[in-house]
Amino acid sequence: WESNAIMLYVASLDRQSRLLPTEPMARAQVERWLFWQNAHLGPAVGKINYEKNFKAKMGSGAPDPRAIAEAMPEVERFLGVLNTALEGKPYIESKLTVADFALATTVSVCAQIDISLSSYPNINRWLTGITDRPSWKNSVKW
């Protein structure tokens, strides 16, 4: 939960405001997506990520197929929201912001946990644009 706060803080230090708008309404839109990622998309994907990646590593047993199946409708609902919001746009808002990076971090986990993004063309286009950035390639190591 602190990563979004850290991103907001670091982005606010940039005098050119490249990743965080200074105009109040534009900034509020970025923060809205950060909060949405933290409250909705992140926890939904996190349930499946826990079952498929972390549960066994923590000594808590094998993945529970029922828990995964119960979490999928929530993941699909939130991916649908994001896909609609990205319609015809290269970024979640009018320009690249910290919200894009927070959302992309969560969405990029989907490939690792067998959540197909094939039904979400806007997400696929947007995610490719984010993950093809040199800054992403130089910092994200899966």
Buried (B, 14 or more C-beta within 10 A) or exposed (E): EEBBEEBBEEBBEEEEBEBBBEEEEBBEBBBEBBEBBBEBBBBBBBBBBBBBBEBEEEEEEEBBEEBBEEBBEBBBEBBEEBBEBBEEEEBBBEBBBBBBBBBBBBBBBBEEBEBEBEEBEBBBEBBEBBEEBEEBEEEBEE
